[in-house]
């Protein structure tokens, strides 16, 4: 069913905008929040609900709540604005490796050591700060357009939205598991064949800063295949069906093959001719090598691939 959806203008960093709808007869009987989700699918439900709670939505000129019914013909006005709490970060001139950019998104190759989003102890020097310097209009989008994260010491491909509608589309693709992500991981131990780890992930029961396989965790599935085996370690290609925090790191530890260099989930290398090399690697050997998704505007398939970073490539040369 087609609905008469207006196309919202882009946000400005400091201003708001008005979005106007008339509830069509086809939506009669729905709750207001349900109707708005159909009329404005480019916005997440949580965002629409927050605007209702903040009295930024008017129904026939009156304040309203999301649970009240609509019957068709009502006028809706949304005063849309960025969430100020998400836009208090400082732009900083930090080099970015940009593989692709258009009016809707950009794809970057994040280096190891770069924190994605400011947090406790990392208020500056993050990818978000760098993005705000690269394109100041990203200040109008939650998290400066970031739709998924990589751990600080994980390198590789990330997609960033340049419009709110693009961010919503990409987040929904992630939720639908249609975004394809493949990682190269160097793990301890010698594997001769691939497999799948299907185990739920949640907070560690005693170490709350860590994740773990726990019975009441969220569903998580990681597929892996062997790329090359060395003495004492194996290079794997891992693909994700879900995107849980530290998923590959936790799953590979769970099956007895933690990542080389992982300070949280790793282990001391077993005795081998490569033990000293593996022990000296300073970070988890994990790189987001391939990324594929549908362009949020054209819906054309997009796919990107990047080479291994210098430190991992050098380690593999030494192992050879």
N, C-alpha and C positions, 0 to 999 in steps of 0.2 A: 504494500500500500504506500502511495506517495503522499507526503505531507508538505504543505506550503512553508518550507523552512527558509527564513531569511539568512543571508550570509553575513555574519558579524565582521566588522572591521577589525583590524589588528589593534591590540592594545598599544597605548603609549606608555612610556615608563612612569609618568606621573599622573596620568589622568584616568578617568573612567569613560565608559560609553554606555549608551542606551540601546537595548535590543528590544524590539517590539514584535509581538506575535498576536494573532487572533486564534483562539482555540477552535479547530475545525470540528464539525459535527461528528466526524468519524471517531473522535476521542471522547465523546460523551460518556460519562460514568466512571472515567478514570480519576485517580487522585491527581492533584496538581503536580506533585513531583514526578509521577509516572508520565503524565502528559508532556512535561518539559523535557524529560529524557528522550522522548520520541521527537519532539519539535527541535531540539538542539542536541543531536547526538555527538556533535563535536566537543561537547563539554562532559566531563565525568559526572556521575550522579552525586558523588560527594561534594563536588564543587557547586552544583546547582542547589543542593540541600543547604550548603553553608550560606549561599546568597539568600535563600528563603529565611533561614534563622537570623541573619543579619538585617532583615527587613529591606533587602535590596530588590525584592520582587513584589510587584503590585498587581493585584487582580481587580480589573475594573476600577483602578485608582485607589484601592483599599489594601491595607496590610493583609496578609494571608498566612496560612500554614500549609505545609506540604501534604497533609492528609486530607484536606478538604476536597470534595468532588467538583469536577467541572462538567458542564453540560453542552458546551459548544457556543461560540459567539462571544465569549468573554475576551476582553483585551488583556494582554499580559505585557508588563514593562519590567525588564531586568536592568538594573544598574550594575553593570559588570565592572569589576576592578580587580587588579592583582591583590594577592594576600600580602600585606606589608611585612608580615613576619618572615616571608620567604624571600624578601628582596632587600636585606639590610647588609649585603656583603659588598666588599670593596673591589672594584676592577683592578687587576694587576697585570702588568706586562710580563707574561710567561709564555715562552715559545710553545706553539702547538704544531703538531704534525697533522695537517689536514689533508686527507686523501680525496675528499669530495665535498662540494658545497653548492647549494642552490638556494632559492628563496624559502624553502620549506625545512631543510635539514642540513646537517653536516656530519661527516664521518671522520673520526680522528683515530690516530694510532697512539694510544696512551703509553708513555714510558713507565717502566717500573720506578717506584719511588714517589710518584705523584698521587696525592690523595684526591679522590674524586669530589667529595663534598665537605665543606667546613663542618667541624664538630669539636668536641672537647679536646683541647690541645692542638687543634689544627684550624684556627680561625682564618688563616691566610695561607697563600701559597698553594692553593688547590686548583683543580681543573675548573671548578665553578668560577673562581676569581679570574682565571685566564679567559674563560668564555665571555665574561662581562666586559673585559677589555677588548677582546676581538670584535664583539658585536654588542654595543650598549643596549640595543632594543631587547636583548634577552633578559634584561632586568624585569620585563613585564610578564615573564613566564615563570611558573613555579620551578625552582631548582635550576633556573637559567636554561631550561630545556632538557636537562638530563633525564633520561627515561630508564636507564639501568646503570649498574655500577660494576666496577672491577675493584678488587682489593688493592690497597696501596702498592704492594710489591708484585702485582700481576700486571703484565704488559698486554697491549693489543687493542683490538678494534672496539669502538663504541660509536653509537649513533646518538646525535643530539638534535632535538627538535627546535626549529626557529619560529614556530607559531604554536599557539595553544592548541589549535585543531590538529596540528601534526603530532604534538605530544600525546594527545588523547588517542589518536589512531595508533601510534606506535605502542603505547601502553596496552591497548586492547589487543594488539597482535601478540605482545608478550604473554598476556593473560590467556589468549587462545592457543598459545604454544606454536604459533606459525612463524615466529622469528627463529631462524636457524643459526646456532652458534657452535663453532667447533674450536677446540683448544688443543694445543700441544702441551703435554705434561711429561716431565721426566720423573719417574718414580723409582723407589728402591725395590730391588729384587728383580729377578728375571721372569718375565711372562712369555709364554709361547703362543697364547691365543687370546682373543678378545672376549668380551662378555658385557653383562649389564648389572649394575648395582641398583636395586630397587628397594630403597630403605628410607623411612621417614626421618626428617631432620628437624631438630628443635634445639632449644637452649640446653647446654650441658646441665645435668641435675645438680652438680656441686660447684663447677667452675662456670659462673654465669657469663663470663666474657667469651666463652668458647661455645661452639656448636657441636652437636653430636647426633648420632643415630639414636633416636628415642621412640618408644612405642607410640606416644601421643603427639609426635611431631607432624610436620606437614609433608605431604606426599612428595617424593623426590626420586628421580630416575636419571641415571647417568649411563650412557653407552660408551664403551671404549674398545679400541682395536690397536693392535701392535703395529708400530711403524718400524722400529728397529730395536734390537736387544744388544746390550753391552755387558761386560763383566760387572755384575753387581747392580745393574739398573736397566730400565726399559723406557724407551720413548713411546708414548701413547698418543693417539688422537681421541679426545673425549668430546662427545656431543651431549647436550642437555635437552631433556624434555621439560624440565622445570628450572627455576632460577633461584634456588635457596641460598642463603648466606653461606659462603665457604663450601659450596656443594661438592665440587670436585675434590677439594682438600679433605673433607670429612669422609666422603665415600671411598676414596682410595686408601685412607687410613683404616677404614672399617674392614676392607678386604685384605689388609696386611701389606699394602704397598703405598705407604705415604709418599708425598712429593719430596724430592730432593730439595734441601735448603729450607724446608718449611719450619719456622721457629716455634709454631704452635702445635701442629699436628704431625711433625716429622719425628725422626728417630736417628740414632747414631748409625752411620753406614756399617753394614756387615763387612767382614774382612774380605777384601778383594783387591786386585791390582789397582782399582780405581777409587778405593776408599778415601784416600787423602784428597783427591779432586772433588769428590762428592761432598766431603765434610767442609771444604773451603768455599763452596758456592754460597753467596751471601743472602739469597732470597729464595722463596719458593719458585721452582722452575716451572712456571705456568704462563702460557702466552695465548691470548685470544686471537687465533690465526684467521678464522673465516667468520663472516657475518652476512646473513641474507634476510631480506624482508621485502614487503611491498611498499612502494613509495606512497606516502600518505595522501598525496594529491592525485597522482596519475594512476595509482594502483599497479604500476609496472613493477615487475620483479627487479630487485637490485641485489647484487652480490659483490662482496669485497674480500680480498685476501691480502695479507701482509707477510713479509719475511720474518723469520725469527729475529729477535733483538740480538745485538752483538754479543752480549754476555752468554746467552744460551747457545748461540751458534758456535762461539769459541769453546764452550765446554764440550759440545758434541764433537768438535774437531779433536780435542784432547782425548776424549774417550775412545775415539777411533784409532 
